[in-house]
């Protein structure tokens, strides 16, 4: 935890933060007399959903999660950020800013490959599963496994991302909503869909993506002529769907709704 001196007496002190969060303190640098920095290791397993308002804290807080993967929504200064937090990620919470937090543990283990069989997709639709429930049954690549070049073109946090850019967990939502598996053909369809559905996509964006994804992507992720047939099928379908810019959609509004209902609302047939 990074520590800066506070001049505001009613701020939450970091020394009280673990207790406020219901964590058990395991190790701490508190008795070492370090100046300007406090390091705590806390233990506490997240087994269910949580929601809380965190008052402004006295010092900057750098959190390094060591536990299971968690869907996390943060809201600060009316700005909302959604993400899947995993081991080796980091969360920087700035001092003197109250915030809202909502989290949900992600079931299963994140592995090297994403497994979503046709049977699981059909089950999700036939049993009218919610988006949350179906997503929790998926096992997928953590963001850290995504190659840099793929991140550079396809992630909204990249300064060079193309139209159709989408966060990984939202990308996974689309696999469910579009009833696609996780073969490279399916990935090509999903990328084509997001680009075709994005109102900012121009012809040169497509040309640039085709060049880089076919020549410079890591071999496991490279698209061939066959994959681009699926890409264009997705692209044309994305253009036809009535709801545009689904890649930027606030999925929090749909998280607890049945997949079939979401498909109908978005115009996905």
C-alpha positions in Angstrom: 0.0 0.0 0.0 1.4 3.4 -1.0 1.1 5.9 1.8 0.9 9.7 1.7 0.2 11.9 4.7 -3.3 13.1 5.0 -4.5 16.5 6.2 -8.2 15.5 6.3 -9.1 13.9 9.6 -12.3 12.1 8.5 -10.7 10.0 5.8 -10.5 6.3 6.2 -7.0 5.3 7.3 -5.3 2.5 5.5 -4.4 0.9 8.8 -8.2 0.3 9.3 -8.9 -0.8 5.7 -8.4 -4.5 6.1 -10.9 -4.6 9.0 -13.4 -2.5 7.0 -13.1 -5.0 4.1 -13.5 -8.0 6.4 -10.0 -9.3 5.7 -7.7 -11.1 8.1 -4.2 -9.4 8.4 -1.5 -12.0 7.9 1.7 -10.0 7.5 2.5 -6.3 7.8 5.3 -3.8 7.8 3.6 -1.7 10.5 6.2 -2.5 13.1 9.2 -1.9 10.8 8.9 1.9 10.9 9.0 2.4 7.2 8.3 6.0 6.2 5.7 6.8 3.6 4.7 3.2 2.8 2.6 0.5 4.5 2.6 -3.1 3.2 -0.1 -5.5 4.4 -0.8 -9.0 3.3 -4.4 -9.9 4.0 -6.4 -13.1 3.7 -10.1 -13.4 2.8 -11.8 -15.6 0.3 -14.5 -14.1 -1.8 -17.2 -16.8 -2.1 -20.2 -14.6 -2.9 -21.3 -11.3 -4.4 -20.5 -8.1 -2.5 -21.5 -4.5 -2.8 -20.2 -1.6 -0.8 -19.5 2.1 -0.7 -15.9 2.9 0.3 -15.4 6.3 1.9 -12.4 8.4 0.8 -9.2 6.8 2.0 -6.3 8.8 3.5 -3.6 7.4 1.2 -3.2 5.9 -2.2 -3.9 2.1 -2.1 -2.2 -0.4 -4.5 -4.0 -3.7 -4.3 -2.3 -6.8 -5.7 -5.0 -9.7 -5.7 -3.7 -13.2 -5.0 -6.9 -15.1 -5.0 -9.6 -16.3 -7.4 -10.8 -14.3 -10.4 -13.5 -11.8 -9.7 -15.8 -9.6 -11.8 -15.4 -6.1 -10.4 -17.4 -2.9 -11.1 -15.9 0.3 -9.7 -17.5 3.7 -9.8 -15.7 6.9 -8.8 -16.6 10.5 -9.7 -19.5 9.2 -11.7 -17.1 7.2 -13.9 -17.7 3.5 -14.1 -15.2 0.8 -14.9 -15.9 -2.9 -15.3 -13.2 -5.6 -15.4 -12.3 -9.2 -14.5 -9.6 -9.1 -11.8 -7.2 -12.0 -11.8 -4.1 -13.0 -10.0 -1.1 -10.8 -10.9 -3.4 -7.9 -11.8 -3.1 -4.6 -9.8 -5.7 -2.1 -8.7 -4.7 1.5 -7.8 -7.3 3.3 -5.6 -6.5 7.0 -5.4 -6.6 8.8 -2.1 -9.4 11.3 -1.1 -12.0 9.9 -3.5 -15.0 7.9 -2.3 -16.0 5.0 -4.5 -18.6 2.3 -5.1 -17.6 -1.4 -5.5 -19.6 -4.4 -6.7 -18.0 -7.8 -7.2 -18.9 -11.4 -8.1 -16.5 -14.4 -8.0 -16.0 -16.0 -11.3 -16.6 -19.7 -11.1 -14.1 -22.3 -12.4 -10.4 -21.9 -13.2 -9.1 -19.7 -15.9 -7.1 -21.9 -18.2 -5.0 -21.6 -21.4 -8.0 -22.2 -23.6 -11.7 -21.2 -23.5 -14.1 -24.1 -23.4 -17.7 -23.4 -24.6 -19.2 -26.4 -26.3 -22.3 -26.4 -28.5 -24.1 -28.4 -25.8 -23.3 -25.7 -23.1 -24.5 -23.0 -25.5 -27.8 -24.9 -26.2 -28.3 -25.5 -22.5 -27.8 -21.8 -21.8 -30.5 -20.9 -24.3 -33.0 -23.7 -23.6 -32.9 -23.2 -19.8 -33.2 -19.4 -20.3 -30.0 -18.8 -18.3 -29.1 -15.3 -17.4 -26.0 -13.8 -18.9 -24.3 -13.8 -15.5 -25.0 -17.5 -14.9 -23.9 -18.6 -18.4 -20.7 -16.5 -18.2 -19.8 -17.9 -14.8 -19.7 -21.4 -16.4 -17.2 -20.4 -18.9 -13.4 -21.0 -18.5 -11.4 -18.5 -20.5 -8.1 -16.8 -21.1 -7.1 -14.1 -18.6 -6.2 -10.8 -20.2 -2.5 -11.5 -19.4 -2.6 -14.4 -21.9 -3.7 -12.2 -24.8 -0.8 -11.4 -27.1 0.3 -7.8 -27.1 -0.5 -7.2 -30.8 -4.0 -8.6 -30.4 -4.5 -6.3 -27.4 -3.1 -3.3 -29.4 -5.8 -3.6 -32.1 -8.7 -5.0 -30.2 -8.7 -3.6 -26.6 -10.3 -0.2 -25.8 -7.4 0.7 -23.4 -5.0 0.6 -26.4 -4.2 3.9 -28.0 -4.1 2.2 -31.4 -7.3 0.1 -31.1 -9.5 -0.2 -34.1 -13.3 0.3 -34.3 -15.0 -2.7 -32.9 -12.6 -2.7 -29.9 -14.1 -4.5 -26.9 -13.0 -5.6 -23.5 -12.3 -9.4 -23.2 -15.2 -10.1 -20.9 -17.6 -8.3 -23.2 -16.1 -10.2 -26.1 -17.0 -13.4 -24.2 -20.5 -12.2 -23.7 -20.9 -11.9 -27.4 -19.9 -15.6 -27.8 -23.0 -16.4 -25.7 -25.3 -13.9 -27.3 -24.3 -14.9 -30.9 -24.3 -18.6 -30.1 -20.7 -19.1 -31.2 -18.0 -21.4 -29.8 -14.3 -20.5 -29.5 -12.7 -21.9 -32.7 -10.7 -19.5 -34.8 -13.6 -19.4 -37.2 -15.8 -18.3 -34.3 -13.3 -15.7 -33.2 -13.2 -14.3 -36.8 -17.0 -14.1 -36.8 -17.1 -12.2 -33.5 -14.4 -9.7 -34.5 -16.2 -9.2 -37.8 -19.5 -8.6 -36.0 -18.0 -6.0 -33.6 -16.4 -4.1 -36.5 -19.5 -4.3 -38.7 -21.7 -3.2 -35.8 -19.4 -0.2 -34.9 -20.6 2.9 -36.7 -17.1 4.3 -36.8 -15.6 1.5 -39.0 -14.2 2.5 -42.4 -12.8 0.4 -45.2 -9.2 1.2 -44.3 -9.8 -0.1 -40.8 -10.8 -3.5 -42.3 -7.8 -3.4 -44.6 -5.4 -2.7 -41.8 -6.9 -5.4 -39.6 -6.7 -8.0 -42.3 -3.1 -7.2 -43.0 -2.0 -7.4 -39.4 -4.1 -10.3 -38.3 -3.0 -12.4 -41.3 0.7 -11.5 -41.3 1.8 -10.4 -37.9 -0.5 -11.9 -35.3 1.0 -14.9 -33.4 0.5 -18.1 -35.4 -2.2 -19.4 -33.0 -4.3 -16.2 -33.7 -3.6 -15.6 -37.4 -6.5 -15.4 -39.8 -6.4 -17.1 -43.1 -8.6 -16.7 -46.2 -11.0 -19.3 -44.7 -11.3 -17.3 -41.5 -11.9 -14.1 -43.3 -15.0 -15.7 -44.9 -16.4 -16.0 -41.3 -15.1 -12.5 -40.6 -17.2 -11.0 -43.4 -20.3 -13.1 -42.4 -20.0 -11.5 -38.9 -19.3 -8.1 -40.4 -22.4 -8.1 -42.5 -24.6 -9.4 -39.7 -23.2 -6.8 -37.3 -24.3 -4.1 -39.8 -27.8 -5.5 -39.9 -28.4 -5.8 -36.1 -30.6 -2.9 -35.0 -28.6 -2.0 -31.9 -25.3 -0.4 -32.9 -22.0 -0.1 -31.1 -22.7 -3.2 -28.9 -19.0 -3.3 -28.1 -19.6 -0.1 -26.0 -22.8 -1.3 -24.4 -23.2 -1.1 -20.7 -23.7 -4.8 -20.0 -24.4 -4.1 -16.3 -27.9 -3.4 -17.4 -28.3 -6.9 -18.9 -26.1 -9.0 -16.5 -29.1 -10.5 -14.7 -31.4 -10.9 -17.7 -32.0 -14.1 -19.6 -29.8 -14.5 -22.7 -32.9 -15.0 -24.9 -34.4 -11.7 -23.6 -31.1 -9.8 -24.3 -30.9 -11.2 -27.8 -34.5 -10.0 -28.5 -33.8 -6.5 -27.0 -30.6 -6.1 -29.1 -32.2 -7.4 -32.3 -30.0 -10.5 -32.5 -31.9 -13.3 -34.2 
